[in-house]
Amino acid sequence: MQISSFHPPVRTLMGPGPSDVNPRILEAMSRPTIGHLDPVFVSMMDEMKALLQFAFQTQNALTMPVSGPGSAGMETCFVNLVEPGDTVIVCQNGVFGGRMKENVERCGATAVMVEDPWGRAVDPHKLEDALKAHPEARLVAFVHAETSTGAQSDAKTLAEIAHNHDALVIMDAVTSLGGTPVMIDDWQIDAVYSGTQKCLSCTPGLSPVSFGEQALNRIKHRKTKVQSWFMDLNLVMGYWGSGAKRAYHHTAPINALYGLHEALVILQEEGLEQAWARHARMHQALKAGFEAMGLRFVVPEAERLPQLNAISIPQGVDEAAVRAQLLQDYDLEIGAGLGAMSGKIWRVGLMGFGANPKNVRLCLGALEDVLSRMKAPIERGAALAAADRVLG
């Protein structure tokens, strides 16, 4: 069999990730590959650290991209901070809190679950009660922006409660970084991980992480070896650590790092507050259109994530058929529900480069067209006008 080069179709990505990639980032990734210990590349790594510190709003010395997707960043946090026999409080209000639990248990520790309804923020009172009931807990883990539901929790309050009980904090910021405020130093988050394929509009495959001094102190004084050689920060710090002579650890994904560097330069050029405001405005326009159509949001407005919109499926509609038709007719991708939300919601992303008026209008027009052809119980003809009143 003769296989020729692969040429993907041009899609508009409005699912839960990956998001549309800025052409500047694709161009950056096409630049010449150099060695990962080349002095020029090492200089770029120093710039990368500074750019990530800006994005995370932190001065943490150990701020770097893990060579792997957001799940690798998650595992890096857990395998370094959790030891066998530990008790970890895990807040779950969607799929990704469940993945945190799995990480805790694979580290040989006990996960105490604080569970909230899917589509709601984590309840701080429940966390307080769990910590009182388990004074031995050394860590609290929670998802800031739950990608499976579009709910955003109050990270600052949750971290404050954890610290009041002498527990460190691991936070998932995969979907929030670059789209809504993430303030690592102000919120006193001890360890955080994110992903490149959401609001940074880079390609998938890297996971920005940051560790504070208390987290690093715990890692350095572990009683047991980190169970993963590749993710052991005691080793990785020799490559990414502050002021360290760069020591070989692994071959970094050089061209992917070019892309992340460019993505962070773009974020710096726009400004964090401006990026957050743009995501919020595009969400308001999309919300106006959805509501004019008669579609309903799952998450209460005060707990809603602007860059990930979870919409209930209208009665009698085949949600998978709608997504397939959008892809076929409009080259538009939106996401399905996960876990307990499977078959019940669509997840519509407005992330990074894709959070723009063109995508808002495309999504509303295409969805109204497809739903109308399927005789869905929606209001017709009002969505685009409602969005345009917000967009101006």
N, C-alpha and C positions, 0 to 999 in steps of 0.2 A: 504493500500500500504506500503510495506517494503522498506524504503530508506536506502541505505548503504553509507559508507563514500565516500566523493568526492575526486577523484584523477585526477587532471587536466593533460592534455598532456604537454610534454616538448616542448615549442615553442622558437623560436628566435624572439625577439621583436624588430623590426626595424620600428615601426610606430612613431607617435608624442608623445608617452608615454602611458603607462609606458614603461620603458626600462628594459633590462635584469638586474636582481638583482644579485649582487655579492654573491656567496655562503657564504662568511664570514658574510654578513649581515643577511642572513636567519638563520645561526647558532646563531648569537647574539640574534635574536628575540626569539629563543627557550629556552633561559636561564630562570631560576626561576623567577616568578613574585613576587615582593615585594611591600610594600605599597608606595603610592606616597608621603607620608610625612616621610618615613623611612630616617634616617640620611644618610645612604649609597646612597639612591636614590637622596637626596638633593645634595650630593657631586657630583654625576654624572651630575645633572642639571647645576652646576657651570662649570663643564668641557664642557658641551654642549654649554653654552653661549660663552666660550672662543673659541671653535671650530667654531661656527657660525660667531663670529667676524672675525676670520681668513678667512673663506670662503667669507664673504662679504667685507673683507678689511675695517673694521670699528672698532672704539673704542666705538660706541654707547652702553651705559649701558643697554638700553632696546632692546636686541637682543635675540630672543627666537623662539621656534617653536609653532605656533598656533595648537591646537588640531583639525585638520580638513584639508582637501585638499587645494590646491592653491586657490581655489575659496573662502575658508574661510579666508585665508590670505588677499585676495583682499578686502573682505567685512570688515574685521577688520580695514584696513587702511581707507576705506571710511566712515564707520559709526563713527569713532572716530574723523576724521579731517573735515568732512563736516557737516554743520548745515543748518536747514531750512532757505531759503532765500539767501544762498551763490550762487556765480557764480563760476563755475569750468570750465576751459578750458580742453577739452578732445581730445587728438590726436587719430585719428582712421585710421589705414591702414590695418585692418583685423578684424577678429571676436572679438578679446578680447578687443579692444578699444570700441566696441559696448557694451560689458559687463560692462565696466567702466561707460559708459553713463547711463546704467540701474541702477547701484549703486548710482550714483549722484542723479538721479531723485527720487529714493526710499527714499533718505535722505531729500527730500523736497527742493532740490536745483535746479538751472538751469545749464544745460550742454551746453556749447558753443562748437560746434564741429569743429575741424580742420581736414579736410579729405584729405587723399592722396590715390592714386591708390593702390589696393591690390597687394602686391608683390614689393612695393617700401618702402624705409625708410621714416620716418616723415620728412617733409620739414621744417627746422628751420625758414625760412622766413615767412611761413604761420603762425607759432606760434607767431612770433614777431608781425605780423599784427593783429592777434586776440587779443593779450594782449594790443596793442595800442587802439584797438576798444572797449575793455572792461577793463578799468582801475580798475573796482571794483572786478575783479577776484582775489580770495584768494588762489586758487590752480590750478596747472597744473598736469594732469595725462597722462602718456604715457606708451606704451609697449616697453620695450627695445628689446626683441626678440619675434617677432610675430609668434606664433606657427602655425597659420593657413596658413601662406605664406612662412615662412623661411626668412623674411626680418629682418635686424638688424638696429636700429636707433642709432644716435649719442647722447647718453645719456648725456654726459658732456656738450655739446653745448646746448641742450634743457634745462637742469637744469640751466645753466648760464643765458639764456634768461629769464626764469621764475623768477629767483632771482633779475634780473635787474628791474623787474616790481613788486617787493615785493610780489611775489606769492611763496608758498611752492610747493614741488614736491612729487608726488606719482609715483613710478616706478614699473612696472611688470617685474620681473626677473625670471619668472617661468622656462623658457627654457634656460636662459643664465647662471645661477649660476652653477659654476663648469665646464662649457664647453668653455666659452669665458670670457674675462676680465669683472668683475663687481667690481667697485672701489667706494664704497659708500662714503667714506670720501673725496677722491680726487675729485669726481664728485659733492660732496655736495648734495647728495640725501637725502631728509628729511624723507621719508618713503618708504620702499621697501618690497615686498613680493615675495616669490618663492614657489617651490614645491619640494618634496623629490623624485618624481618618474621619473625625467628627467635625468640630468647629474650627480646627486648624486647617481643614481642607487639604491635607496632605494625603499621600497614599498610605494604605495600611501597612503595618509591619514594624513600627517603633512605638515604645511606650515611655513617655516622659514620667520621671519619678522624682521625688524630693524627700529627703530625710533630715529631720531636725537633730539637735545635739543630744537630746534625751534618747531618741531612737538609736542613734549611732553608739551611744554609751552602752545601751543594752546589747546591741549586736556585738560589740567588742568584748563584752564580759559574759557571753553565753557559756553555759555549762557543757553544751554539746555542740558538735559540728553542725553547720548548716547542711541540711540533707541534700541540697542541690549544689554541685560544684560550680555549674555555670552561673547560678544566681547568687552565689556567696559574695556578699558585698565586702567582706574582709579581703577578698581577692580582686574584685572589680575596682575597689577604691584605688588600687595601684595604677589603673588605667585612666579613671575619671576623677580621682581624688584631687583635692585642692593642693596645689603646689607640688604634687608628686611628680617624680620623673616617670614618664609614661612607660609602663611595663606591659609587655605583651600578655594579653589575657585571651582574646579571641579576635578573629578578623572582623572588624566592624563592617556593617553594611554601608559602604562608603557613599554610593550614589543616593541611597535612601536618606542618608544624613544630609547630603546637599539639599534634598527636597525639604526636609524639616527646617534646616537653616533658613531657606528662602521663605517658608511658611511663617516662621517667627519674625523675619524681617518685615513681611507684609503686615503682620499683626502690629508690630511696633510702629510702622508708618501710619496705620489707621488710628492707633491709640486704643487702649483697652476699653475705656469708657465709651468711645464711639462705636466699637465693635459690639459691646453689650447693648447699647441703645439701638443699633441697627437690627440686631436679632429681635429685640422687644417690639420694634415697630413692624417688622415683617410678620411677626406672630399676630399682632393686633389686626393687620390687614387680612391675614388668612382666617383668623377667628371670625372677623366680620362676615367674610364670604361664606364660611361653613355654616354659621348661625342663620344667615339669610336663606341658605339652602334648606335649613331645618335639621342639620346634623348636630349631634350633641357631643360635647367633650366629656371624657371620663373623669378627669381630675378637676377638683374644685379650683376656681380661678386663683385663689391666694396661694395654692400649692403647685401651680402649673409651671412646667418648664417651657419657655418660649421656643426653644429649638427642637423639641420633640413633642408633637401634637398627637395625642391618642383620641381617636374618634370612634364612637359606637357605630356598629354596622346597622343600617336601617333594616327594619323588619322585612323578612322575606328575600333579602339580597344574598346572593352567593358571593362572599367576599373574595374568594380566590379567583372567580371568574372576572370580577371587576379589575383586580390587579393584573390579570393576564391581558385583558382588553386594553388597559392603559399602556401596558408595555408594547402591545402589538400595534395599536393605532397612533400612539403619541410618543413612543420611546421614553415613557415616564415610569419610573420605579417608585412605588410606595411600599411600606412594610406591613407584614402581617403581625398578629399578636403572638406572643410567646407564652408558654406554660399555661397558667390559669386563664390568660387572656386570649389564647389561641381560638380563632374563629369568631371572636367577639369584637375585636377592634381593628382599625387600621392605624399604623404609626406613620405619621407624615413628618419628615425632617425638614427643618429650615436651618441648615448648618453652614457656617463659614461662608465661602464663596457662593454657595447656593442660596443663602439668605438674601434674596434680591426680588424686586418687584416682578421681573419677568417670570421667575419660577412660581411666585404666588399666583399670578394670573393664569399661567399654564395649568397649574394644578387645579384651580377652581373651574376653569373652562372645560378641561378634559374630564374631570370627575362628574361635572354636571351633565356633560354629553353622554358619557357611558351609563350613568345611573338613569338618565331619562330614557335611553334606548332599552334599558332593562325594566322599565315601568316601575322604578323604585318610588316610594312615597316621599318625594322631596318637593320643595318649592323651586320652580324653574324661572330663570331669567333675572334673578336679583343678586346673585353672588358676586359677579364681577363689579357691578356698580357699588355694592357695599364695600368691597375691598378698595376700590378707587377712591372712595371718600376718605379712607384712612391714608392712602398713599399720596393723595393730592395731585 
